[in-house]
């Protein structure tokens, strides 16, 4: 074998996914690679050119820029480039040039496609989309690892039964795992304490090892919910420890199964609709994090998860409006309560505040305003009590500015469009995400159509909205990494809201303005923009795939926090991801940056 081929083989063995190939396949692939040398400043390919294959940097660095000359990233050894164009139509999406003397390996397109088709590791690595894998929320099909909430309480074998009973009482639990180190030795339950200790009149100093169930029946984390159900029914037990490689990982109880079956969006909506006070609603909405965890564990699409969670907020709002009218009396004139922000876009997660406003019929009188002020206060306070905290920016119907007749709202939108000041851009960005929740929807329908028509025809306003949409940047570092938060509680984390989903929501909003599209949900806006020709088919597909990945990882991170017994937030540590996930996430951010750049050029068709 030629020394050069041996060198390439040794190099490929350090690069994923080539490191997963059997030796014979690795040798074949290595002989397919061509070796190319570039001087500093040499162009490797131009955007729009047919690609000759997949590029892999062996030595040196390569600068990648988009069609508008905006720097996307600087790549180094073991980084690949050109795959986005190959996955689309074979044409380069970006321009690549050597920053310094570089050696680049070129894998012919035919060989690359053979690997994609025949090697699962390659298909997974280069296919940036996340196919739906909905398992549903049927308990029997979920894995044990999805149902475990947290590490169980443990005690050593030489602990006393008194200590175990006190811990069960204080923590409101029905079992304790008896362990030595990480190894499970037995299980003690409240039933054991009653039958083996109290009934036998044993002293409180009795050791757990004397009364525990030794070597109890266990399951592994990859067992299914059906295994739990069958085991409990067949053996007549209510507690099953979960063990992997001899180490205790968790425990499943009948209470866990009951809790799971009691949490679904439909049940929460039903329970909210029956509530008589905001405090009762708070008890229901406190189950939302658990619902989020279950929906994510069942591999529901992110837009399904957020839609179901938003439906609960909508129900809470409408129930509060009904309770307000019951207390205040019928409304003196027609009105419409609307939500904006994440509720308006139907994109709520486990972390949400309230953003809302009121449109009143133009027949409203000064005396009527007193009624609507009280109604707004009742509903907003109720939302806060129910867990939807007050908006820090006071973007709520309780503010006089956001509780106005339709005619005033018409002046608001026309003023923002005619004079797009920084404040006007910010307010328009929020208010273009309005969605009716309760009341007379006709108050908004005509206003929305009229406003979209005016906005789309005002090129200056659209330009300002584009500029405003570019204020949130994807967290890309130049050297193939991420620009993480540098200090504070979330040091070395990414803000998956403001630097993840918000940039895409901003892009989609501009698409909606340009196309006079009435959709409010981000994903629906991109799809509608594609259908209307506002964005190219390939651009829309790329952006949707990128958005799906970003939004899904955000939800998976929140679900993991809930599972660990913590409050969900929007901060993700890249170090918690696998190399595979980091690579795909970064590529998704590159797509978002590229689409932002295309947007900034204000071309007729974007992407």
Buried (B, 14 or more C-beta within 10 A) or exposed (E): EEEEEEEBBEBBEEBBBBEBBEEEBBBEBBBBBEEBEBEEEBEBBEBEBEBBBBBBBBBBBBBBBBBEEBEBBBBBBBBBBBBBBBBBEEBBBBBBBBBEEBBBBBBBBEBBBBBBEEBEBBEEBBBBBBEEEEBEBEBEEBBBBBBBBEEBBBBEBEBBBBBBBEBBEEEEBBBBBBBEEEEBBBBBBBBBBEEBBEEEEBEEEBBBBEBBBEEBBBBBBEBBBEBBBEBBEEEEBBBBBBBBEEEBBBBBBBBBBEBBEEBBBEBBBEBBBEBEEBEBBBEBBEBBBBBBBBBBBBBBBBBBBBBBBBBBBBBBBBBBBEBBBEEBEEBBBBBBBBBBBBBBBBBBBBBBBBBBBBBBBEEBEEEBBEBBBEBBBBBBBBBBBBBBEBBEEEBBBBBEEBBBBBEBBBEBBBBBBEEBEEEBBBBBBBBBBBBBBBBBEEBBEEBBEEBBEBBBEBEEBBEBBBBBBBEBBBBBEEEBEBBBBEEEEBEEBBBBBBBBBBBBBBBBBBBBBBBBBEBBBBBBBBBBBBEBEBBBEBBBBBBBBBBBBBBBBBBBBBBBBBBEEEEBBBBBBBEEBEEEBBBBBBBBBBBBBBBBBBBBEEEEEBB
